[in-house]
Amino acid sequence: MPGTMTADGKNPPSIQATFECALAKLPNGYVYGHFGKRPWGVTVKRSQDGKRTWLYGEELGGTDIVSFNLYRLAGRGSALNPCEMSSAKVIEFVLGFEPSTKSCVSAIRVET
């Protein structure tokens, strides 16, 4: 809400700023992790000039996906372009995705 302040009297970061910060923390290339207690594989690609970030994620063993482009516009901030899904779904995913410190192979238990 406009005018909302935190307990220390400062304005909280906007959802857009929080989203872009979480996205910036994801490494380039493929990363394994979890979203909503389900395993996901996510690929992030950034253009050399830093003006475009592309993300594609798949729920491993499921059917859900997340895909979008984020464009940084000169003097106008950013434009989020989800691929056939809502911006809210994209933002929720990026904020909730937890990359694993283990590789996909080592994170999967072998049943004996």
N, C-alpha and C positions, 0 to 999 in steps of 0.2 A: 504494500500500500504506500502511496506517496506520503511522505512525512513520517514514516515509521522510523523509530530509532532503537538501537540496541540498548542494553542496560548501561553501557559506558557512555551513552549520549551520542554515539556515532551512527551514521546512516549505514544500514547493512548493504552489502554488495548486491547489485541487481542480479536477477536470475541469468541474464545474458552473460554478465561478467563471470559469475560462478560457473556456468556451463563452459565458457571459453577457457577458463583456468583449468577445469577438470580435463578438457580435451587436450590442452597443451601438455599435460602430464603424461598422456599416453605416448608410448614410443612409436616411431615409424616402424612399419613392417607388421608382422603377425605377432599377436600376443594372445595367450590363453588366459582365461579368468572366469569369474562368476558374476551373474546378475540374477537377483532373486533366487539364490541358492541353486541355480542351474548352471551347468558349464557352457561357456561360450568361447568361440574363436573370433577374434577381431583383427582386421587389417586396417592400418592407417597409412595413408600416403599424403605427403605434403609437397606442394610445388616448390621448385627451387627458389622462386621469388617470395615465397611465404604468403601468397595471396589466396591460395586455395588449399583446403584440407578436405580429404575424402575419407570416409569411414564406411566399412562394410562389416557387419557382424552377423554370425549365425549361431543359433542355439545348437549345441552339439547333442545329437540324439533327439532333437526336436524339430519343429518346423518354423519357429519364429526367426525373423531377420530384422536388422536395423541397417539402413543405408541412407547416407546424406552427403552433400557437399556444403562446406562453409566457405563463403567468399568474403574476403576483406576488401571493403570498398574505400577508395580514396575520399577522405573527408566525411564519409557517411557511416562509419562503423562497419558492421558485418551483415551479410545476408545468409540466412540458413535456408537451404533448399533440400528438404527431405525427399526421398524417392518413394512415392506412393504410400506415405504414412504421415501421421500428424507430427508437427513440430514438438508437441508435448511428449509423444512417445520417444522421440530422439533425445530430447533434453533429459527425460527421466532415465533413459538408458545410460547416457554418458555420465550423469551424476551418480548413478547406482552401480556402474560396472566396477568390479574390483579385479585388477590384473593380478595374476598369480606370480609368485617369485619362483615357482617351479615350471619346468617345461610341461607341455601337454602330456607327453609320454610318461614322465615320472609322476605326474599327478593322478594318473589313472591306476587304480588298484587292479592287480591281476587276481582273478578268482581261481582258486585251486580246489 
